[in-house]
Amino acid sequence: MGVRPIPCDPIRTDLVINGGFETGTLAGWTFTGTPTVLANTSSHTAPGPVRAHSGTFLVELDPNESISQTIFSGLCGKRVYRLATNLGAPGDIDDPFNSQTTVTLQFRDGNNQNLGAPQSFVAVAESQNVNHEGGWTYHELFAVSPPGTRGALITIQTANDAPHNGIRVDDTSLILFN
């Protein structure tokens, strides 16, 4: 007799916890460095106004900082998932000196071991003109989960490129696409 595969029932809602940082904290996320959760302000003095992509809060990463989240439920193998996030430059929204940012999705098995190669994209100021809205740029990545997928690791990492100004992150989500 063969081994029966474990049934998998994918969740069709957003799998990221606190992807918009609306708790006002980094709850659900692990991080390197000292990322800062910021609330909306109307100040026009340095470092300028803070406007979340949606809601009230966002997180700001300085150069060489990261946030990551491990998701252990609701994912299945052989499915297409959409990882989406909104990135914005700190200070002046047209600041060409925001940090290069890499967003990575790594699928994992039930033992938290990596499956396949990670999927990622790199965002730089000069290329952030796709779906641009009000200082935020929407980025998305579509990836097929390998057989045996039961979890995922999402990482948003800024480059070690000081004196660049880091990046602002809001509304990160991972959703079953099909």
C-alpha positions in Angstrom: 0.0 0.0 0.0 1.2 3.5 -0.8 1.4 6.4 1.5 -1.7 8.6 1.3 -1.0 12.3 0.7 -2.2 14.7 3.5 -5.3 16.5 2.2 -4.8 20.2 1.8 -7.6 22.8 1.8 -6.1 26.2 0.8 -7.3 29.3 2.5 -8.6 31.9 0.0 -8.1 35.0 2.1 -5.0 37.0 2.9 -2.5 34.8 4.8 -0.3 37.6 6.1 -0.9 38.7 9.7 -0.8 42.5 10.2 0.3 43.1 6.6 -0.9 46.7 6.9 0.7 47.2 10.3 -2.7 48.4 11.6 -1.9 47.1 15.1 0.6 50.0 15.3 3.2 47.3 16.0 5.3 44.7 14.1 3.1 42.0 15.6 3.4 38.9 13.4 6.7 40.0 11.9 10.3 39.2 12.8 12.9 41.8 11.9 16.6 42.8 11.7 17.7 46.2 12.7 15.2 48.6 14.1 12.3 49.0 11.7 9.9 51.8 12.8 6.1 51.7 12.7 4.9 55.2 11.7 1.4 56.7 12.0 -0.2 59.2 9.5 0.9 62.8 10.2 0.3 66.1 8.4 3.6 67.6 9.3 5.4 69.4 6.6 8.7 69.6 8.4 11.5 67.0 8.1 11.2 64.2 7.5 7.9 65.3 5.9 4.4 64.0 6.2 3.6 60.3 6.8 0.8 58.9 4.7 0.1 55.2 4.9 -1.0 53.5 1.6 -4.2 52.6 3.4 -5.3 52.8 7.1 -3.2 54.6 9.6 0.1 52.8 9.9 3.1 51.7 7.8 6.6 50.4 8.6 9.8 52.2 7.6 13.0 50.2 7.0 16.4 51.9 7.1 19.2 50.5 4.9 20.2 46.9 5.7 17.0 46.2 7.7 14.4 43.6 7.0 11.0 42.3 8.1 9.9 38.7 7.5 6.9 36.6 8.3 6.6 32.8 8.3 3.1 31.5 7.4 2.3 27.9 8.5 -1.4 27.5 7.5 -3.6 27.7 4.5 -1.0 27.0 1.8 -1.0 23.9 -0.5 1.2 22.6 -3.3 0.7 23.1 -7.0 -1.2 26.4 -6.6 -0.5 29.9 -7.8 -0.1 32.5 -5.0 0.1 36.3 -5.4 2.5 38.2 -3.0 1.8 41.9 -3.1 3.2 44.9 -1.3 3.2 48.7 -1.5 6.6 50.4 -1.3 7.2 54.2 -0.9 10.2 56.4 -0.4 10.7 58.1 3.0 10.5 61.9 3.0 9.9 63.3 -0.4 7.8 60.9 -2.4 9.9 61.5 -5.5 13.2 60.8 -3.6 15.5 58.9 -5.9 17.6 57.8 -3.0 15.4 55.2 -1.4 17.1 51.9 -0.7 17.1 49.0 -3.2 14.6 46.6 -1.7 14.3 42.8 -2.3 11.0 41.1 -1.7 11.2 37.3 -1.4 8.8 34.5 -1.2 10.1 31.0 -0.1 7.7 28.1 0.0 8.2 25.6 2.8 7.1 22.1 3.7 5.4 20.9 6.9 8.8 20.7 8.6 9.6 24.3 7.8 12.2 23.2 5.2 12.6 25.3 2.0 11.0 23.9 -1.1 12.5 24.9 -4.5 14.2 28.2 -5.2 12.9 31.4 -3.6 10.9 33.7 -5.8 11.8 37.4 -5.6 11.9 40.8 -7.2 14.1 43.9 -6.6 12.6 47.3 -6.4 14.7 50.4 -7.1 13.6 54.1 -7.3 14.1 54.4 -11.0 11.8 51.4 -11.8 9.0 52.2 -9.4 6.6 53.6 -12.0 4.3 50.7 -12.4 0.8 51.2 -10.9 2.1 54.3 -9.1 -0.4 55.9 -6.8 0.2 58.9 -4.5 3.8 58.1 -3.7 3.3 54.4 -3.3 4.2 51.8 -5.8 2.3 48.5 -6.0 4.4 45.4 -6.6 3.3 41.9 -7.1 4.8 38.5 -7.6 3.0 35.4 -8.8 4.5 32.0 -7.9 3.5 28.4 -8.2 3.9 26.5 -4.9 5.9 23.2 -5.2 4.3 19.9 -4.3 4.3 19.4 -0.5 3.9 23.1 0.3 2.4 23.8 3.7 4.0 27.2 4.6 5.9 30.2 3.3 8.4 32.8 4.3 8.0 36.4 3.1 11.0 38.7 3.5 11.4 42.4 2.7 15.0 43.4 2.8 16.7 46.8 2.1 20.2 46.9 0.7 23.2 48.0 2.8 23.3 51.2 0.7 23.6 54.0 3.2 23.3 57.0 2.9 20.2 56.0 1.0 16.9 56.6 2.9 15.4 53.2 3.3 11.9 52.3 2.2 8.3 52.5 3.5 6.2 49.3 3.4 2.4 48.9 3.7 -0.3 46.5 2.8 1.7 43.3 2.2 -0.5 40.3 1.4 -0.2 36.7 0.2 -3.3 35.3 -1.5 -4.2 32.1 -3.3 -4.6 33.2 -6.9 -6.2 30.1 -8.4 
